Amino acid sequence: MLEFEDQPCCPVSRRWASKPSEEASGNPETPEDEKNYEDLGSPVTKKMRLEPGIPDGVAHCQSLDNQESGPVPPTVSSSDVPTQELATVTGRAPSGAKVVDVYRTGAKCVPGEAGDSGKPGAAYHQVGLLRVKPGRGDRTRSMSCSDKLARWNVLGCQGALLMHLLEEPLYLSAVVIGRCPYSQEAMRRALTGRCQNVSALPKGFGVQEVTIQQSGLLFEQSRGAVQAKRADSPGRLVPCGAAISWSAVPEQPLDVTANGFPQGTTRKAIRCLQARSQISKVELFRSFQKLLSSISEDKWPDSLRAQKLETYHEYKEAASTYQEAWSALRKQAFGSWIRNPPDYHQFK
C-alpha cells in the first residue's frame, strides 16, 4: 500500500486463487534475473553457508550494486531441497557501494531468551529462539508465525476449548510455502526441529512429522510482488493494516478487518459488539457456548460436568489433557513463551 492511498489494499478477486498471475511477480524468471543469479559470486555479494545464522523460516539474497533482490528460483520441493548458499555480509564493494546484511528478521527475541549476537554477516541472529511478531510502535505480545506453527505441531490446531469435545488433537499434515527466498532446512528446524525431543506428553499428543513444501505460486499481495508492480509509482510502500480470514462455514465465511476491527467500523462504534472480529477470543468463546447449548448436558464430557465453569479462563483450564501437554511443551522447549495475564481471560 502507498501512504497516499485511501484503500487499505486492492479488492480481493477469485482470479488470483484460480489463476496464479505471473504479472504480479514482474516475471521474475527473465533472462535479466538469470544474470542476477550468476552475479551472486561478485565482490559485492559474498556467499556464506546458510546454517549458522538464518532466522527460522527466513531466507533472502540481495546484491546492492543494482538494488534488486535475487529470489531463489521457485520449485515445488520436498524435504530433499538442498540448503542454498545465499547470505550476504556487511562491508564495502571495491566501487564504494555499501553492502548490507539482508538476512534479518524484525521479530524480536522474547524476554528470557539468550538474544541475538548482532555480529555482522550470517551470524547476526541466533536461530531457534522464541520471537514476537515485528511491528512499529509498542512491542506486540503476539508470538511469531513459526513459533505458533511449532506449537500447533505438538498441541494441535484446535486449541483448549475444542479439546473438550475431541478424542485427539487436530494436526496439520502439510505446510506449503509460496514462492519466496526459501530454506528447507530453516523451515524444518523452525516447525519441527525445536520440539523433536519433547516427551512425556498425554495420550494422543506428540511431535508430528509435518510435510513441508514450497510452491511455485507467488502471493499477489506480497511485498516483492507489489514493489515490482509499483516500481515507477510515487509514494513510500508501507504495510497494509487489512486482513481477510476465510473459513468453510455457511454463515459469515469471510472476516475482513482493518487494523483489528471489522472493515467499515467507525471510531464511535469501536466499543460496540459489532466492532468485534469473528475470530476474536470473545466471539470464539460465544461460538463454543452456542455449541454447548445445542447439546444435552448429560452428554457433555466429564471435563465440563465435573465443576461449574463460567469464564473463558476456567473453560480453557478445565481441558486437563491439553493443559498437561502445553505445560510439558513449555518446560521442555518453550519456557519463555509469552502468556497473557489471567485477567485478560476473565470474561464470561
Secondary structure, DSSP 8 states (H G I E B T S, - for coil): -BTT-SSSS----HHHHHS--HHHHT-TTSHHHHHHHHGGGSTTS----STTT--TT----EETTTTEE-------B-TT---------SEE-TTS-EE--------EE-TTS------SGGGSS-TT--EE---SSS----B-HHHHHHHHHHH-SSHHHHHTT-SS----SEEEE-SSS--HHHHHHHHTGGGTT-----TT------EEEE-S---TTSHHHHHHHTTT--S-B----EEEEE-S-SS--EEEEETTEETT--GGGTTSGGGS-TTSHHHHHHHHHHHHHTS-GGGS-HHHHSS---SHHHHHHT-HHHHHHHHHHHHHT-TT-----GGGG---
